[in-house]
Amino acid sequence: MVRLTGAAQSVGFSGQEPLEKCPKCGGRVFESGMTYVCENSVGPNRTCDFRAGKIILQQPVDREQMKKLLSTGKTDLLARIISRKGRPFKAFLVLTDKKDVGFEFEKREPKTKKEGKPKEPVAKIDFTGKESLGKCPKCGGKIFETETSYMCERSQADRKPCKFKLSKTILGRDIPKKQAQKLLTMGKTDLLDNFISKRGCPFSAYLKLEDGKVGFEFPEKTAPTTESKQANVPGTFCGGSISYTLSSFASRCRVSNQRRRTT
C-alpha cells in the first residue's frame, strides 16, 4: 500500500457539509480546495494529519468515492490511475492500518499456460549392422560413424544419454575413419596437418583423448635460431609439448589475438 500525504493549511469549514468522520481522530472530514481534510488537521492547534487529494496520480477522486472510502475503508475500482512512469493501472483506494490512504490492486486470475505444439521427437539413429570403431572414452559404449560425426551408441538413450561425439571436420580438417579409430584405441592420432586456426593460419597437431574429451597436442619444436622467425602456431613458443582441449584452444586463440593487437 502507498501512503498519500499533503501539506497542511488553515481553512474554515463554516456552512459546509462534512463527508464522514475522520478515520484517525473521529473529527469531521470536509472538502478544502483540491483536498479532503480533517477539521482537526488545519489551523495552528492541529491535532490530526488526515488528508487526501481530490486528484491522485491523475485519477479524480469525487465526493462519493471519498465518502465510500471513509465509511467502508475502500473505494470502487478506479481505472484511470497513472504511475509516475506514465503507465496506467487500476486500483482501489483503501485505508491502511495507520488510517492513511493507500492503494490495493485488483486480484488477477492466474495465467493459464498456453498449450503449445508438442515437440516432435528427434529421430533416433539406428546403428544396427554398422561396424563399431571402438569404445566410447566416456561411458564404454560403442562408437559408430554417422554422416557428420563419430558418435556413441548411448547418445540415443532417452535418459542420461552419452554426450561424446567427434566431428568429422575440425577447424577445416577432415578426420578420416582410420584416425578416429586410432584416437579411440590408442588415445592419440597421428600428427595431422592442415588444421586452420581462427586467424586463418594452418598448423599441425595431434588429436588426443584426455578425461573423455578430445583436444589438441602440439609437436615438440626445436628452439629457433636467432635468424629464424618463430612460427605463428600454438605450442611453438618453447621446446615442450602443449595440450589443449578443443574448447580451451579456441579460448586461448582469442586471448592470443587480443594480446597481439595490443603490442
C-alpha positions, -999 to +999 in steps of 0.1 A: +000+000+000+012+035-008+008+064+017-006+096+002+002+129+020-002+166+015+008+199+031-014+213+059-031+247+056-055+269+076-091+265+063-126+275+077-154+250+072-185+271+083-215+263+062-200+232+047-215+197+049-190+171+062-184+139+042-178+114+071-159+110+103-121+112+102-107+076+104-078+089+126-094+111+152-131+109+147-134+145+136-153+157+106-138+155+070-145+184+047-136+194+012-109+221+010-098+232-024-082+202-041-081+181-009-103+163+016-091+172+051-100+165+087-111+196+106-085+189+132-057+188+107-057+225+099-050+256+119-022+264+144-036+239+170-040+210+147-040+175+163-046+153+133-029+148+100-055+131+078-059+145+043-063+131+008-061+147-026-090+151-050-067+140-078-043+111-070-019+102-098-041+119-124-072+099-111-100+122-100-115+111-066-150+125-064-170+132-033-190+099-034-158+078-037-143+096-008-174+091+013-173+054+005-136+052+014-143+069+048-173+048+056-163+014+043-125+017+041-124+011+004-135+028-029-147+012-061-121+001-086-105+032-101-094+027-137-075+059-147-046+060-123-013+068-140+020+057-124+050+081-120+065+063-150+034+071-171+019+036-170-019+033-165-032+009-139-063+000-119-066+000-081-088+006-052-082+034-027-081+019+008-075+030+044-042+014+056-036+001+091-023+036+100-056+051+086-037+068+057-049+065+021-032+038+000-037+015-030-050-020-032-046-037-065-072-060-080-066-097-078-056-112-111-066-145-123-036-168-127-025-171-162-033-204-178-004-220-197-009-219-234-009-253-250+019-252-274+025-276-302+041-308-289+077-311-299+083-337-324+108-363-311+142-363-327+146-393-349+168-419-334+198-432-353+198-469-359+233-484-356+221-520-364+245-537-388+271-510-386+308-516-377+320-502-344+351-480-344+359-486-308+348-480-272+335-447-260+360-429-238+332-415-216+308-444-210+324-475-226+296-479-252+304-485-289+313-457-313+298-456-347+302-435-378+274-412-389+271-387-417+288-359-399+305-374-368+317-404-348+291-409-321+285-431-291+256-455-294+243-444-260+238-409-273+204-422-284+193-432-249+161-415-236+175-410-202+210-397-195+223-400-230+261-400-235+274-368-250+306-380-266+308-370-302+338-365-325+331-342-355+343-355-389+356-320-396+376-300-371+389-265-379+386-272-416+404-305-414+386-338-423+392-365-397+393-399-415+378-430-401+413-446-396+424-417-374+392-418-354+398-455-347+434-448-337+422-420-313+397-444-297+421-473-293+455-455-287+442-423-272+460-402-298+460-398-336+490-394-360+503-359-365+476-342-386+483-312-408+462-285-424+442-275-394+432-238-399+433-216-369+407-188-362+432-163-377+434-184-409+468-199-402+475-236-410+490-257-383+497-293-374+487-312-343+477-345-328+441-352-316+443-366-281+419-380-256+421-366-221+394-373-194+369-383-221+374-351-241+391-346-274+419-319-276+450-309-294+485-318-286+512-299-305+545-314-315+578-305-298+597-279-317+634-272-316+644-238-302+645-213-332+678-198-342+683-161-339+680-157-377+648-177-379+614-164-372+592-181-347+562-198-365+528-184-357+514-218-344+502-225-309+527-246-289+559-233-306+568-207-280+591-232-262+606-266-268+579-286-249+547-303-260+515-285-252+480-300-250+446-281-252+410-293-253+392-280-284+372-255-263+402-242-244+422-239-276+396-217-291+396-195-260+434-192-259+434-182-296+411-153-288+433-142-259+464-145-280+449-124-308+440-097-283+475-096-269+490-093-304+467-064-312+478-045-281+515-049-288 
